[in-house]
Amino acid sequence: MSALKEEDILRLVREDDWMTGILRTVQTLNLPDWWVCAGFVRAKIWDTRHGYGERTALPDVDVIYFDPGDDSEGREKELEDLLTGLHSGVPWSVKNQVRMHHINHNPPHASARDAMSKFPETATALGLTLSDENGLVLYAPWGVEDAVNGVIRPTPFFREDPDRLRIYRNRLLKKNWKRHWERLTILDG
């Protein structure tokens, strides 16, 4: 398959009933600045590039949002329970990016998009949302090229700091993505 472009990724998602169902389910919560991101998008691209006919099981479906009005972890758990009630069998993970800088010991995020730009890998810094004006929206702060080409490298935010670079390297070991997607290229930093 030739290199995918943003419009190809959007087409693949639109044609995937499971993915569009996930997005529509999250949309019903009316969360501010919400996105379904990371592996949800990345795995679709990598499965397509590897010619897999079946979806790779995800350890979780990451939903992020940005709500300065309620930064409690309890609210995130309530939202996960709501999503499970609406769409069972999905390993939901919901995180308000307003509070995540405390967890990760980073500067505060300005938005969910800002938080995505600070994800560990460029190929993971991807998100999808549904907009009333534009329909399906893909956000890729570092572009889609690394995800499409199967290149794993740290985002500039992780590359610029030795402690974060260690976190990136530890993630690579833990995730072991090449076990499933053998044509990936992993860059140390």
C-alpha positions in Angstrom: 0.0 0.0 0.0 1.3 3.5 -0.8 1.9 6.0 2.0 -1.2 7.0 3.7 -2.1 10.7 3.9 -4.4 12.4 6.5 -7.4 12.1 4.2 -6.7 8.3 3.8 -6.6 7.9 7.6 -9.9 9.8 7.9 -11.4 7.6 5.2 -10.2 4.4 6.9 -11.8 5.6 10.2 -15.1 6.6 8.5 -15.2 3.1 6.9 -14.7 1.4 10.2 -18.0 0.9 12.0 -16.4 0.0 15.3 -14.2 3.2 15.3 -17.0 5.5 14.3 -19.2 3.9 17.0 -16.5 4.6 19.6 -16.3 8.2 18.5 -20.1 8.7 18.5 -20.3 7.1 22.0 -17.7 9.5 23.4 -19.4 12.5 21.6 -22.6 11.8 23.6 -20.8 12.8 26.8 -20.4 16.4 25.5 -17.0 16.7 27.1 -15.0 19.9 26.5 -12.1 19.5 24.1 -12.4 15.7 23.8 -10.4 13.3 21.7 -10.0 9.6 21.3 -6.3 9.2 20.8 -3.0 7.4 20.8 -3.2 3.6 20.2 -6.8 3.9 18.9 -5.5 5.8 15.9 -2.0 4.4 15.7 -3.1 0.7 15.7 -5.5 1.3 12.8 -2.7 2.8 10.7 -0.2 0.1 11.6 -2.8 -2.7 11.1 -3.5 -1.3 7.6 0.1 -0.9 6.7 0.8 -4.5 7.8 -2.1 -5.8 5.8 -3.9 -7.2 8.9 -7.5 -8.1 8.1 -8.5 -8.1 11.8 -8.2 -5.3 14.3 -5.4 -5.6 16.8 -6.8 -5.7 20.4 -6.1 -2.6 22.3 -5.1 -2.6 26.0 -7.3 0.5 26.3 -9.2 3.2 24.4 -7.7 6.5 25.4 -10.2 9.3 25.8 -8.8 12.7 26.8 -10.6 16.0 27.4 -9.8 19.3 29.0 -12.1 20.6 31.7 -10.7 23.1 34.2 -14.0 23.0 36.0 -13.6 19.5 37.4 -10.1 18.0 37.7 -11.0 15.1 40.0 -10.0 11.6 39.3 -13.4 10.5 40.5 -15.0 12.3 37.6 -12.8 10.3 35.2 -13.9 7.0 36.7 -17.6 8.1 36.5 -17.1 8.9 32.8 -15.4 5.5 32.2 -18.4 3.8 33.9 -20.8 5.9 31.7 -19.0 4.9 28.6 -19.0 1.2 29.6 -22.7 1.4 30.1 -23.1 3.0 26.6 -20.6 0.7 24.8 -19.6 -2.3 26.8 -16.6 -4.5 26.2 -14.3 -1.6 25.5 -11.4 -1.0 27.9 -12.0 2.7 28.4 -9.4 5.0 29.9 -10.6 8.6 30.4 -8.2 11.4 31.5 -8.8 15.1 32.0 -5.6 16.7 30.7 -6.1 19.5 33.2 -4.7 17.3 35.9 -2.3 15.1 34.1 0.7 17.4 34.5 0.6 16.6 38.2 0.8 12.9 37.5 3.6 13.2 34.9 5.5 16.0 36.7 5.3 18.3 33.7 4.2 21.9 33.1 0.4 22.4 32.9 -1.3 21.8 29.6 -3.2 24.5 27.9 -5.6 22.2 26.1 -6.1 18.6 25.1 -4.2 19.3 21.8 -1.3 20.7 23.8 -1.3 17.5 25.9 -1.2 15.4 22.7 1.8 17.3 21.5 3.6 16.1 24.7 2.8 12.4 24.3 6.0 10.3 24.3 6.1 9.2 20.7 5.3 11.1 17.5 3.5 8.1 16.1 1.2 8.1 19.2 0.5 11.8 19.2 -2.6 11.4 17.2 -6.3 12.1 18.1 -9.7 11.9 16.6 -12.8 13.9 17.5 -16.2 14.7 15.9 -17.0 18.3 15.2 -20.4 19.7 14.3 -18.8 21.9 11.7 -16.3 19.5 10.1 -17.4 16.0 11.0 -14.4 13.7 11.7 -11.2 15.6 12.7 -7.7 14.2 13.0 -5.1 16.1 15.0 -1.5 15.1 14.6 0.8 17.8 16.1 3.9 16.1 14.7 2.3 15.0 11.4 1.2 11.5 10.4 4.4 10.6 8.6 6.0 8.6 11.5 2.8 6.7 12.2 2.3 6.0 8.5 5.9 4.9 7.9 6.1 2.9 11.1 8.7 5.0 12.7 8.8 5.3 16.5 10.7 8.3 17.8 10.3 10.6 20.8 8.4 13.8 20.5 10.5 16.9 20.9 9.1 17.3 24.5 10.5 13.9 25.4 13.7 14.2 23.4 14.7 17.4 25.0 14.8 16.1 28.6 17.0 13.2 29.8 14.4 12.0 32.4 11.6 12.0 29.8 13.8 10.3 27.3 14.3 7.5 29.9 10.6 7.2 30.2 10.3 7.0 26.4 12.9 4.2 26.3 11.2 2.3 29.1 7.9 2.5 27.2 9.5 1.0 24.2 10.6 -2.0 26.2 7.3 -2.4 27.9 5.2 -1.9 24.8 7.3 -4.2 22.6 5.4 -3.0 19.5 7.6 -4.9 17.1 6.3 -8.2 18.5 3.1 -7.5 16.7 4.0 -5.0 14.0 7.4 -6.3 12.8 8.0 -3.7 10.1 8.4 -0.8 12.6 11.5 1.2 12.9 12.4 2.2 16.4 14.6 5.2 17.0 16.3 5.6 20.4 16.0 9.3 20.5 
